[in-house]
Every structure is written in structure tokens, then in C-alpha cells.
Amino acid sequence: MPGPIFTPDDEPYLGREPLFVFDNLICSCLELNGKCAPNSRAGKLNELQRALCILLPQTISLALSIRELISLNPEVELFPIRLTPA
């Protein structure tokens, strides 16, 4: 059975301020990555720059996956976590 289909006028998560901020953050990251990516292919990169070329797209992908999870299930609670070194 297909899931519910929402239109822009009846999305169940409309009006949720943190989600709106998250959407804007994702858009900003995608825009910035689009501007920076060509420069990363143009020259020699140091170790940190090479690591960022791998991590940044994966981080954006993770954010988009989280965003999709929220849009499919508006009741989902995402608890903040704190990562500490082992």
C-alpha cells in the first residue's frame, strides 16, 4: 500500500520552526558545496582538505536522509546526542 501523499498546503510538519531552520541549513550547505567542489578539483589539496572532500558530501547526504525521515514520519523525535572521545 503506498504511503500518504501530501501537497505543499497540507504537509503535517508545516510550521515547525526547527525543521524550517534545518531545511535552510541543508540548502545553504548544498549551495556552498556546489561553489567549492570545482575548486577542490583544480589544485593540490592537503590532507585536511582531502578529508573534507570526502566528509562534507557524506554529511550532506546524512542530513538529507534525516530530513526525509522527518517528512515521512512527522511524529519522529530526534534526540540530540553528545559524542565524547573514548
Secondary structure, DSSP 8 states (H G I E B T S, - for coil): -------TTT-TTTT-HHHHHHHHHHHHHHHHHHHHHHHHTTS---HHHHHHHHHHHHHHHHHHHHHHHHHH-TT-----------
